[in-house]
Amino acid sequence: MADKVHTNKCYCDIPRDKLAQLVQQHYIQHVPTTEMMRCAKSDGEREDIAVVALLDVPREELVKLLTLENPAKMPHWLECHKYIRQQLAEEGLCLKGVTPTDPGPAQST
Ligand SMILES: [Zn+2]
């Protein structure tokens, strides 16, 4: 079970190259969140890591885990979450619960 996250940071607040770097570390090199947190140099970086760790959390779990400092931002946040997951799926990264835009041919033969 993932920890609850309280933040006001959205994916669009994280520079694209920073986001890509954290995604690479966590989802491709499988560095655990705790290890990434330990190496983080600032609170801002820890927040980046926390939201990146939420990328493989499906929406229905997210609403239970995530508290935003500004709750009105939630619909926007969820849209960004969906968008980034979709982007990563298109780049070939498989995240839990992401349906690729092109499901490919059904296995009929
Ligand atoms: Zn955003």
Boltz pocket constraint, residues with backbone or C-beta under 6 A from the ligand:
constraints:
  - pocket:
      binder: B
      contacts: [[A, 10], [A, 11], [A, 12], [A, 13], [A, 76], [A, 77], [A, 80]]
      max_distance: 6.0
